[in-house]
Amino acid sequence: MIVTSCTASKSISTIESNHFDDKANLTTFTKSPLGSLSIPGKWTKISYNQVSMQHNFENADSVLTALAINQSTAYPFYKTNMTSNEVVKEFYEWDSKYLAENIQGTRTIIKQDTINHFILWQIKADNEKYKVDNHYLFGSENGIIFTVFISTNKWTNEQKIEYLQTVYKNKTVRDCCR
């Protein structure tokens, strides 16, 4: 159980789980009471990154994905009364800039959707230390940030983009944190 805060004065407890539904062929990661993300296919949770708050999964083809569902207030860039689109933009600027600087890479926004409140982006690095070509989707709704990450050389960029949007579309959002 992890204790986090919806507002400066209100703390809530969260419970995390993941479950594979054989009939629907979906692996669902849930962080109650915040929401859930469902991944097409069968995925196994392999680790948790405490720094990024991401849960890492792998499928039978050794494709890696990571998911995170967190309150907007958990991040240092957050300001009271930000809209979902402002949260997404600030999260992208904060996280992608940090990552690009650390791996000496470049970041590119592929799609910004202000109706569904997400930014889909890519980070690339090809240097002595890092060979990276990863895609992310950052979304926000009801005071909750959803992060979806995919890393594989086995899929085309189009497949990665479709995957990220499908996972985000397959989210559930709770009302705990507005």
MDTraj code that builds the backbone (N, CA, C; nanometers):
import mdtraj as md
import numpy as np

residues = "MET ILE VAL THR SER CYS THR ALA SER LYS SER ILE SER THR ILE GLU SER ASN HIS PHE ASP ASP LYS ALA ASN LEU THR THR PHE THR LYS SER PRO LEU GLY SER LEU SER ILE PRO GLY LYS TRP THR LYS ILE SER TYR ASN GLN VAL SER MET GLN HIS ASN PHE GLU ASN ALA ASP SER VAL LEU THR ALA LEU ALA ILE ASN GLN SER THR ALA TYR PRO PHE TYR LYS THR ASN MET THR SER ASN GLU VAL VAL LYS GLU PHE TYR GLU TRP ASP SER LYS TYR LEU ALA GLU ASN ILE GLN GLY THR ARG THR ILE ILE LYS GLN ASP THR ILE ASN HIS PHE ILE LEU TRP GLN ILE LYS ALA ASP ASN GLU LYS TYR LYS VAL ASP ASN HIS TYR LEU PHE GLY SER GLU ASN GLY ILE ILE PHE THR VAL PHE ILE SER THR ASN LYS TRP THR ASN GLU GLN LYS ILE GLU TYR LEU GLN THR VAL TYR LYS ASN LYS THR VAL ARG ASP CYS CYS ARG".split()
xyz = np.array([
    [0.0837, -0.1164, 0.0000],
    [0.0000, 0.0000, 0.0000],
    [0.0889, 0.1236, 0.0000],
    [0.0541, 0.2212, -0.0827],
    [0.1303, 0.3434, -0.0946],
    [0.0401, 0.4587, -0.0542],
    [0.0884, 0.5475, 0.0283],
    [0.0108, 0.6641, 0.0682],
    [0.0578, 0.7826, -0.0149],
    [-0.0381, 0.8468, -0.0787],
    [-0.0079, 0.9652, -0.1574],
    [-0.1098, 1.0722, -0.1229],
    [-0.0960, 1.1896, -0.1798],
    [-0.1829, 1.3003, -0.1427],
    [-0.2582, 1.3532, -0.2634],
    [-0.3903, 1.3669, -0.2514],
    [-0.4710, 1.4291, -0.3565],
    [-0.4616, 1.5808, -0.3490],
    [-0.4600, 1.6334, -0.2303],
    [-0.4430, 1.7757, -0.2092],
    [-0.3463, 1.7919, -0.0941],
    [-0.3041, 1.9134, -0.0723],
    [-0.2069, 1.9357, 0.0338],
    [-0.2591, 1.8893, 0.1691],
    [-0.3896, 1.8961, 0.1899],
    [-0.4425, 1.8612, 0.3210],
    [-0.5092, 1.7244, 0.3263],
    [-0.5213, 1.6556, 0.2133],
    [-0.5935, 1.5287, 0.2108],
    [-0.5033, 1.4171, 0.1585],
    [-0.4849, 1.3137, 0.2368],
    [-0.4067, 1.1980, 0.1940],
    [-0.4999, 1.0817, 0.1685],
    [-0.4664, 1.0025, 0.0687],
    [-0.5434, 0.8824, 0.0421],
    [-0.4475, 0.7646, 0.0295],
    [-0.4979, 0.6480, 0.0536],
    [-0.4206, 0.5259, 0.0325],
    [-0.4538, 0.4715, -0.1046],
    [-0.3547, 0.4110, -0.1696],
    [-0.3792, 0.3487, -0.2992],
    [-0.3402, 0.2022, -0.2930],
    [-0.4092, 0.1233, -0.3720],
    [-0.3801, -0.0195, -0.3837],
    [-0.3553, -0.0477, -0.5312],
    [-0.2464, -0.1186, -0.5608],
    [-0.2095, -0.1479, -0.6982],
    [-0.2231, -0.2965, -0.7267],
    [-0.2690, -0.3268, -0.8473],
    [-0.2803, -0.4673, -0.8882],
    [-0.2709, -0.4758, -1.0402],
    [-0.2390, -0.5943, -1.0886],
    [-0.2465, -0.6198, -1.2311],
    [-0.3085, -0.7575, -1.2517],
    [-0.3861, -0.7678, -1.3598],
    [-0.4626, -0.8902, -1.3840],
    [-0.4758, -0.9128, -1.5345],
    [-0.4588, -1.0381, -1.5768],
    [-0.4788, -1.0743, -1.7169],
    [-0.6171, -1.1355, -1.7331],
    [-0.6961, -1.0810, -1.8253],
    [-0.8289, -1.1331, -1.8584],
    [-0.8157, -1.2121, -1.9883],
    [-0.8229, -1.3445, -1.9769],
    [-0.8037, -1.4338, -2.0911],
    [-0.9093, -1.4110, -2.1989],
    [-1.0346, -1.3897, -2.1593],
    [-1.1427, -1.3713, -2.2567],
    [-1.1255, -1.2423, -2.3361],
    [-1.0904, -1.1344, -2.2675],
    [-1.0733, -1.0050, -2.3344],
    [-0.9337, -0.9896, -2.3938],
    [-0.8398, -1.0769, -2.3561],
    [-0.7000, -1.0691, -2.3969],
    [-0.6402, -0.9323, -2.3624],
    [-0.6616, -0.8930, -2.2356],
    [-0.6115, -0.7661, -2.1851],
    [-0.5436, -0.7865, -2.0502],
    [-0.4335, -0.7182, -2.0302],
    [-0.3697, -0.7106, -1.8994],
    [-0.4025, -0.5725, -1.8440],
    [-0.4638, -0.5691, -1.7266],
    [-0.5062, -0.4420, -1.6678],
    [-0.4245, -0.4110, -1.5438],
    [-0.3667, -0.2914, -1.5431],
    [-0.2976, -0.2388, -1.4255],
    [-0.3921, -0.1392, -1.3598],
    [-0.4203, -0.1607, -1.2307],
    [-0.5123, -0.0750, -1.1572],
    [-0.4409, -0.0129, -1.0387],
    [-0.4638, 0.1147, -1.0206],
    [-0.4171, 0.1841, -0.9010],
    [-0.5400, 0.2508, -0.8397],
    [-0.6011, 0.1797, -0.7440],
    [-0.7240, 0.2275, -0.6811],
    [-0.6899, 0.3270, -0.5718],
    [-0.7627, 0.4329, -0.5590],
    [-0.8855, 0.4692, -0.6297],
    [-0.8651, 0.5599, -0.7515],
    [-0.7445, 0.5654, -0.8081],
    [-0.7154, 0.6599, -0.9156],
    [-0.7688, 0.6177, -1.0515],
    [-0.7442, 0.4918, -1.0924],
    [-0.7876, 0.4471, -1.2232],
    [-0.7117, 0.3239, -1.2680],
    [-0.7222, 0.2944, -1.3980],
    [-0.6554, 0.1765, -1.4531],
    [-0.6191, 0.2004, -1.5991],
    [-0.5248, 0.1187, -1.6465],
    [-0.4854, 0.1145, -1.7873],
    [-0.4854, -0.0312, -1.8304],
    [-0.5416, -0.0593, -1.9480],
    [-0.5464, -0.1958, -1.9995],
    [-0.4601, -0.2086, -2.1239],
    [-0.3731, -0.3113, -2.1221],
    [-0.2776, -0.3362, -2.2292],
    [-0.3268, -0.4550, -2.3122],
    [-0.3321, -0.4415, -2.4448],
    [-0.3709, -0.5559, -2.5272],
    [-0.2699, -0.6705, -2.5122],
    [-0.3202, -0.7913, -2.4893],
    [-0.2342, -0.9086, -2.4785],
    [-0.1978, -0.9421, -2.3353],
    [-0.1136, -1.0444, -2.3239],
    [-0.0692, -1.0897, -2.1924],
    [0.0693, -1.0332, -2.1627],
    [0.0793, -0.9624, -2.0508],
    [0.2030, -0.8993, -2.0076],
    [0.2302, -0.9404, -1.8638],
    [0.3586, -0.9501, -1.8295],
    [0.4007, -0.9860, -1.6939],
    [0.4732, -0.8678, -1.6330],
    [0.4330, -0.8310, -1.5118],
    [0.5027, -0.7230, -1.4419],
    [0.6400, -0.7734, -1.4004],
    [0.7438, -0.6977, -1.4366],
    [0.8806, -0.7416, -1.4070],
    [0.9506, -0.6545, -1.3027],
    [0.9040, -0.5288, -1.2854],
    [0.9698, -0.4432, -1.1869],
    [0.8888, -0.3159, -1.1646],
    [0.9344, -0.2390, -1.0668],
    [0.8763, -0.1087, -1.0355],
    [0.9908, -0.0098, -1.0185],
    [0.9810, 0.1060, -1.0823],
    [1.0818, 0.2102, -1.0708],
    [1.0294, 0.3165, -0.9748],
    [1.0881, 0.3238, -0.8556],
    [1.0412, 0.4180, -0.7542],
    [1.0632, 0.5628, -0.7942],
    [1.1653, 0.5907, -0.8728],
    [1.1928, 0.7283, -0.9136],
    [1.0867, 0.7775, -1.0118],
    [1.0602, 0.7004, -1.1168],
    [0.9625, 0.7404, -1.2181],
    [0.8198, 0.6991, -1.1814],
    [0.8056, 0.6179, -1.0785],
    [0.6758, 0.5642, -1.0343],
    [0.6100, 0.4803, -1.1434],
    [0.6928, 0.4180, -1.2281],
    [0.6423, 0.3368, -1.3379],
    [0.6511, 0.1879, -1.3047],
    [0.5481, 0.1161, -1.3463],
    [0.5427, -0.0294, -1.3331],
    [0.5819, -0.0863, -1.4692],
    [0.6856, -0.1703, -1.4703],
    [0.7411, -0.2223, -1.5946],
    [0.6869, -0.3612, -1.6240],
    [0.6462, -0.3814, -1.7495],
    [0.5879, -0.5072, -1.7949],
    [0.6631, -0.5562, -1.9183],
    [0.6556, -0.6878, -1.9405],
    [0.7174, -0.7494, -2.0581],
    [0.6208, -0.8540, -2.1131],
    [0.6161, -0.8651, -2.2470],
    [0.5320, -0.9696, -2.3062],
    [0.6191, -1.0865, -2.3529],
    [0.5575, -1.1863, -2.4119],
    [0.6291, -1.3077, -2.4539],
    [0.7339, -1.2792, -2.5618],
    [0.7179, -1.1690, -2.6355],
    [0.8140, -1.1302, -2.7397],
    [0.9258, -1.0404, -2.6869],
    [0.9343, -1.0268, -2.5549],
    [1.0353, -0.9424, -2.4883],
    [1.0201, -0.7938, -2.5204],
    [0.8986, -0.7509, -2.5523],
    [0.8686, -0.6098, -2.5698],
    [0.8468, -0.5511, -2.4305],
    [0.9045, -0.4343, -2.4051],
    [0.8935, -0.3702, -2.2740],
    [0.7972, -0.2530, -2.2796],
    [0.7119, -0.2446, -2.1775],
    [0.6228, -0.1308, -2.1620],
    [0.6233, -0.0913, -2.0158],
    [0.5899, 0.0334, -1.9903],
    [0.5793, 0.0811, -1.8526],
    [0.4537, 0.1659, -1.8403],
    [0.3904, 0.1549, -1.7255],
    [0.2672, 0.2281, -1.6975],
    [0.2793, 0.2992, -1.5643],
    [0.2204, 0.4167, -1.5556],
    [0.2131, 0.4877, -1.4287],
    [0.0795, 0.5606, -1.4215],
    [0.0214, 0.5593, -1.3035],
    [-0.1011, 0.6331, -1.2744],
    [-0.0747, 0.7045, -1.1423],
    [-0.0670, 0.8367, -1.1478],
    [-0.0331, 0.9127, -1.0282],
    [-0.1129, 1.0421, -1.0217],
    [-0.1230, 1.0949, -0.9031],
    [-0.1902, 1.2226, -0.8839],
    [-0.1015, 1.3351, -0.9360],
    [-0.1614, 1.4327, -0.9991],
    [-0.0871, 1.5479, -1.0497],
    [-0.0097, 1.6169, -0.9387],
    [-0.0665, 1.6168, -0.8191],
    [-0.0029, 1.6848, -0.7063],
    [0.1262, 1.6169, -0.6621],
    [0.1552, 1.4974, -0.7134],
    [0.2773, 1.4255, -0.6759],
    [0.4005, 1.4800, -0.7477],
    [0.3824, 1.5711, -0.8427],
    [0.4930, 1.6194, -0.9248],
    [0.5287, 1.7637, -0.8895],
    [0.6577, 1.7977, -0.8976],
    [0.7022, 1.9310, -0.8550],
    [0.6547, 2.0458, -0.9440],
    [0.6175, 2.0193, -1.0676],
    [0.5719, 2.1247, -1.1574],
    [0.4266, 2.1634, -1.1336],
    [0.3530, 2.0815, -1.0588],
    [0.2091, 2.1019, -1.0426],
    [0.1772, 2.2307, -0.9669],
    [0.0771, 2.3027, -1.0196],
    [0.0236, 2.4214, -0.9526],
    [-0.1274, 2.4050, -0.9400],
    [-0.1817, 2.4526, -0.8307],
    [-0.3255, 2.4425, -0.8054],
    [-0.4048, 2.5000, -0.9224],
    [-0.5138, 2.4334, -0.9551],
    [-0.6095, 2.4747, -1.0587],
    [-0.5574, 2.4636, -1.2021],
    [-0.4529, 2.3844, -1.2253],
    [-0.4080, 2.3612, -1.3631],
    [-0.5135, 2.2780, -1.4370],
    [-0.5334, 2.3071, -1.5654],
    [-0.6212, 2.2241, -1.6471],
    [-0.5475, 2.0952, -1.6836],
    [-0.6204, 1.9963, -1.7324],
    [-0.5575, 1.8716, -1.7761],
    [-0.4539, 1.8964, -1.8845],
    [-0.4847, 1.9854, -1.9798],
    [-0.3895, 2.0142, -2.0875],
    [-0.2656, 2.0868, -2.0352],
    [-0.2820, 2.1738, -1.9372],
    [-0.1662, 2.2394, -1.8770],
    [-0.0786, 2.1388, -1.8029],
    [-0.1418, 2.0447, -1.7319],
    [-0.0670, 1.9409, -1.6603],
    [0.0143, 1.8579, -1.7587],
    [-0.0486, 1.8157, -1.8677],
    [0.0209, 1.7338, -1.9674],
    [0.1389, 1.8101, -2.0276],
    [0.1169, 1.9353, -2.0639],
    [0.2244, 2.0152, -2.1243],
    [0.3406, 2.0330, -2.0267],
    [0.3104, 2.0664, -1.9022],
    [0.4157, 2.0861, -1.8026],
    [0.4880, 1.9550, -1.7712],
    [0.4138, 1.8452, -1.7653],
    [0.4749, 1.7148, -1.7404],
    [0.5706, 1.6797, -1.8536],
    [0.5256, 1.6994, -1.9772],
    [0.6116, 1.6734, -2.0928],
    [0.7390, 1.7581, -2.0852],
    [0.7243, 1.8888, -2.0627],
    [0.8410, 1.9777, -2.0571],
    [0.9365, 1.9345, -1.9459],
    [0.8823, 1.9060, -1.8304],
    [0.9629, 1.8700, -1.7140],
    [1.0352, 1.7367, -1.7345],
    [0.9625, 1.6322, -1.7728],
    [1.0195, 1.4980, -1.7811],
    [1.1047, 1.4776, -1.9064],
    [1.0546, 1.5207, -2.0220],
    [1.1281, 1.4967, -2.1463],
    [1.2574, 1.5776, -2.1521],
    [1.2553, 1.6991, -2.0996],
    [1.3773, 1.7804, -2.0973],
    [1.4832, 1.7145, -2.0090],
    [1.4422, 1.6685, -1.8918],
    [1.5340, 1.6005, -1.8004],
    [1.5942, 1.4758, -1.8666],
    [1.5081, 1.3938, -1.9275],
    [1.5543, 1.2712, -1.9910],
    [1.6475, 1.3015, -2.1085],
    [1.6087, 1.3947, -2.1936],
    [1.6912, 1.4292, -2.3100],
    [1.8289, 1.4804, -2.2675],
    [1.8323, 1.5624, -2.1646],
    [1.9615, 1.6137, -2.1163],
    [2.0480, 1.5007, -2.0604],
    [1.9874, 1.4081, -1.9870],
    [2.0640, 1.3008, -1.9235],
    [2.1191, 1.1981, -2.0215],
    [2.0497, 1.1762, -2.1326],
    [2.0994, 1.0765, -2.2283],
    [2.1568, 1.1426, -2.3539],
    [2.1649, 1.2736, -2.3536],
    [2.2128, 1.3500, -2.4687],
    [2.1314, 1.3139, -2.5929],
    [1.9993, 1.3162, -2.5753],
    [1.9089, 1.2781, -2.6825],
    [1.8239, 1.3941, -2.7300],
    [1.7384, 1.3623, -2.8260],
    [1.6444, 1.4607, -2.8787],
    [1.5025, 1.4124, -2.8535],
    [1.4147, 1.5064, -2.8287],
    [1.2742, 1.4753, -2.8021],
    [1.1884, 1.5407, -2.9092],
    [1.0841, 1.4699, -2.9497],
    [0.9964, 1.5189, -3.0554],
    [0.8521, 1.4883, -3.0180],
    [0.7665, 1.5902, -3.0226],
    [0.6232, 1.5666, -3.0041],
    [0.5686, 1.5109, -3.1345],
    [0.5028, 1.3960, -3.1255],
    [0.4421, 1.3323, -3.2426],
    [0.2966, 1.3759, -3.2573],
    [0.2267, 1.3835, -3.1440],
    [0.0856, 1.4219, -3.1466],
    [0.0493, 1.4875, -3.0145],
    [-0.0228, 1.5987, -3.0248],
    [-0.0756, 1.6638, -2.9064],
    [-0.2262, 1.6711, -2.9241],
    [-0.2999, 1.6068, -2.8344],
    [-0.4456, 1.5991, -2.8431],
    [-0.5048, 1.6752, -2.7247],
    [-0.5565, 1.7948, -2.7504],
    [-0.6110, 1.8772, -2.6429],
    [-0.7542, 1.8397, -2.6063],
    [-0.8179, 1.7580, -2.6880],
    [-0.9530, 1.7101, -2.6543],
    [-0.9436, 1.5939, -2.5556],
    [-0.8521, 1.5001, -2.5822],
    [-0.8336, 1.3836, -2.4944],
    [-0.7187, 1.4019, -2.3953],
    [-0.6593, 1.5192, -2.3950],
    [-0.5605, 1.5598, -2.2949],
    [-0.4372, 1.4697, -2.2920],
    [-0.3692, 1.4559, -2.4064],
    [-0.2438, 1.3797, -2.4056],
    [-0.1426, 1.4356, -2.5044],
    [-0.0167, 1.4041, -2.4761],
    [0.0943, 1.4304, -2.5671],
    [0.1636, 1.2963, -2.5909],
    [0.1818, 1.2634, -2.7170],
    [0.2538, 1.1432, -2.7573],
    [0.3878, 1.1913, -2.8123],
    [0.4964, 1.1357, -2.7608],
    [0.6277, 1.1863, -2.7998],
    [0.7318, 1.0755, -2.8081],
    [0.8428, 1.1107, -2.8709],
    [0.9511, 1.0154, -2.8939],
    [1.0812, 1.0764, -2.8437],
    [1.1658, 0.9915, -2.7891],
    [1.3003, 1.0346, -2.7507],
    [1.4004, 0.9435, -2.8202],
    [1.5034, 1.0063, -2.8784],
    [1.6076, 0.9317, -2.9485],
    [1.7443, 0.9754, -2.8981],
    [1.8327, 0.8779, -2.8897],
    [1.9733, 0.9055, -2.8605],
    [2.0557, 0.7990, -2.9305],
    [2.1643, 0.8407, -2.9896],
    [2.2563, 0.7487, -3.0546],
    [2.3962, 0.8025, -3.0301],
    [2.4506, 0.7641, -2.9148],
    [2.5833, 0.8112, -2.8774],
    [2.6602, 0.6963, -2.8118],
    [2.7775, 0.7238, -2.7624],
    [2.8616, 0.6179, -2.7040],
    [2.7945, 0.5477, -2.5871],
    [2.7138, 0.6199, -2.5133],
    [2.6531, 0.5648, -2.3918],
    [2.5107, 0.5132, -2.4129],
    [2.4347, 0.5751, -2.5023],
    [2.2928, 0.5412, -2.5173],
    [2.2532, 0.5195, -2.6633],
    [2.1783, 0.4128, -2.6851],
    [2.1118, 0.3847, -2.8130],
    [1.9633, 0.3707, -2.7788],
    [1.8880, 0.4789, -2.7960],
    [1.7497, 0.4848, -2.7492],
    [1.6589, 0.5320, -2.8615],
    [1.5443, 0.4670, -2.8746],
    [1.4363, 0.5111, -2.9622],
    [1.3066, 0.4686, -2.8949],
    [1.2606, 0.5492, -2.8007],
    [1.1444, 0.5146, -2.7186],
    [1.0303, 0.6122, -2.7410],
    [0.9108, 0.5626, -2.7164],
    [0.7898, 0.6431, -2.7314],
    [0.7142, 0.6486, -2.5995],
    [0.6550, 0.7644, -2.5724],
    [0.5768, 0.7871, -2.4514],
    [0.4442, 0.8515, -2.4860],
    [0.3464, 0.8274, -2.4008],
    [0.2228, 0.9035, -2.4031],
    [0.1991, 0.9516, -2.2611],
    [0.1853, 1.0840, -2.2450],
    [0.1508, 1.1447, -2.1168],
    [0.0102, 1.1998, -2.1299],
    [-0.0788, 1.1579, -2.0407],
    [-0.2152, 1.2082, -2.0416],
    [-0.2585, 1.2497, -1.9023],
    [-0.3644, 1.3291, -1.8954],
    [-0.4135, 1.3747, -1.7661],
    [-0.5643, 1.3927, -1.7716],
    [-0.6283, 1.3527, -1.6627],
    [-0.7714, 1.3716, -1.6488],
    [-0.8069, 1.3643, -1.5009],
    [-0.8959, 1.4540, -1.4571],
    [-0.9449, 1.4560, -1.3183],
    [-0.8330, 1.4589, -1.2149],
    [-0.7252, 1.5296, -1.2418],
    [-0.6167, 1.5402, -1.1460],
    [-0.5260, 1.4185, -1.1412],
    [-0.5363, 1.3319, -1.2408],
    [-0.4563, 1.2091, -1.2467],
    [-0.3720, 1.2120, -1.3738],
    [-0.2441, 1.1747, -1.3589],
    [-0.1536, 1.1649, -1.4740],
    [-0.1362, 1.0186, -1.5104],
    [-0.1520, 0.9893, -1.6391],
    [-0.1307, 0.8553, -1.6938],
    [-0.0064, 0.8593, -1.7814],
    [0.0849, 0.7658, -1.7584],
    [0.2050, 0.7539, -1.8396],
    [0.2080, 0.6157, -1.9028],
    [0.2306, 0.6120, -2.0347],
    [0.2468, 0.4854, -2.1057],
    [0.3768, 0.4966, -2.1860],
    [0.4615, 0.3954, -2.1752],
    [0.5934, 0.3928, -2.2383],
    [0.6064, 0.2627, -2.3163],
    [0.6715, 0.2679, -2.4321],
    [0.6986, 0.1462, -2.5084],
    [0.8421, 0.1518, -2.5610],
    [0.9107, 0.0380, -2.5471],
    [1.0485, 0.0263, -2.5948],
    [1.0640, -0.1071, -2.6658],
    [1.0835, -0.1008, -2.7966],
    [1.1081, -0.2216, -2.8742],
    [1.1618, -0.1841, -3.0119],
    [1.2467, -0.2684, -3.0649],
    [1.2916, -0.2547, -3.2036],
    [1.2128, -0.3475, -3.2954],
    [1.1203, -0.4225, -3.2364],
    [1.0433, -0.5218, -3.3123],
    [0.9184, -0.4623, -3.3765],
    [0.8777, -0.3440, -3.3354],
    [0.7595, -0.2786, -3.3892],
    [0.7997, -0.1554, -3.4692],
    [0.7173, -0.1207, -3.5667],
    [0.7367, 0.0042, -3.6403],
    [0.6936, 0.1209, -3.5519],
    [0.7328, 0.2408, -3.5913],
    [0.6871, 0.3591, -3.5173],
    [0.5353, 0.3690, -3.5181],
    [0.4730, 0.3332, -3.6297],
    [0.3276, 0.3372, -3.6397],
    [0.2630, 0.2403, -3.5406],
    [0.3205, 0.1209, -3.5257],
    [0.2683, 0.0236, -3.4292],
    [0.2834, 0.0746, -3.2858],
    [0.3949, 0.1390, -3.2563],
    [0.4169, 0.1945, -3.1231],
    [0.3143, 0.3039, -3.0923],
    [0.2926, 0.3910, -3.1891],
    [0.1968, 0.5013, -3.1721],
    [0.0561, 0.4469, -3.1522],
    [0.0179, 0.3498, -3.2320],
    [-0.1151, 0.2881, -3.2183],
    [-0.1299, 0.2212, -3.0815],
    [-0.0274, 0.1506, -3.0380],
    [-0.0275, 0.0849, -2.9072],
    [-0.0499, 0.1867, -2.7954],
    [0.0274, 0.2956, -2.7952],
    [0.0169, 0.3958, -2.6901],
    [-0.1237, 0.4555, -2.6838],
    [-0.1791, 0.4882, -2.7996],
    [-0.3130, 0.5470, -2.8030],
    [-0.4193, 0.4466, -2.7597],
    [-0.4018, 0.3198, -2.7966],
    [-0.4971, 0.2157, -2.7551],
    [-0.4957, 0.1982, -2.6041],
    [-0.3781, 0.1926, -2.5447],
    [-0.3683, 0.1767, -2.3989],
    [-0.4333, 0.2961, -2.3292],
    [-0.4048, 0.4172, -2.3773],
    [-0.4635, 0.5361, -2.3143],
    [-0.6150, 0.5383, -2.3313],
    [-0.6626, 0.4963, -2.4472],
    [-0.8071, 0.4894, -2.4709],
    [-0.8715, 0.3869, -2.3774],
    [-0.7974, 0.2827, -2.3408],
    [-0.8479, 0.1766, -2.2529],
    [-0.8310, 0.2096, -2.1048],
    [-0.8282, 0.3372, -2.0700],
    [-0.8114, 0.3754, -1.9295],
    [-0.9467, 0.3913, -1.8611],
    [-0.9448, 0.3781, -1.7306],
    [-1.0579, 0.4216, -1.6494],
    [-1.0047, 0.5300, -1.5570],
    [-1.0889, 0.6271, -1.5297],
    [-1.0496, 0.7412, -1.4474],
    [-1.1496, 0.7531, -1.3328],
    [-1.0988, 0.7673, -1.2129],
    [-1.1853, 0.7883, -1.0970],
    [-1.1892, 0.9374, -1.0629],
    [-1.2739, 0.9749, -0.9711],
    [-1.2955, 1.1157, -0.9356],
    [-1.2268, 1.1597, -0.8085],
    [-1.1240, 1.0912, -0.7659],
    [-1.0679, 1.1188, -0.6337],
    [-0.9917, 1.2487, -0.6218],
    [-0.9378, 1.3000, -0.7338],
    [-0.8278, 1.3963, -0.7178],
    [-0.8451, 1.5292, -0.7888],
    [-0.9645, 1.5707, -0.8127],
    [-0.9822, 1.7010, -0.8789],
    [-0.9596, 1.8136, -0.7836],
])
top = md.Topology()
chain = top.add_chain()
for i, resn in enumerate(residues, 1):
    res = top.add_residue(resn, chain, resSeq=i)
    for name in ("N", "CA", "C"):
        top.add_atom(name, md.element.get_by_symbol(name[0]), res)
traj = md.Trajectory(xyz[None], top)
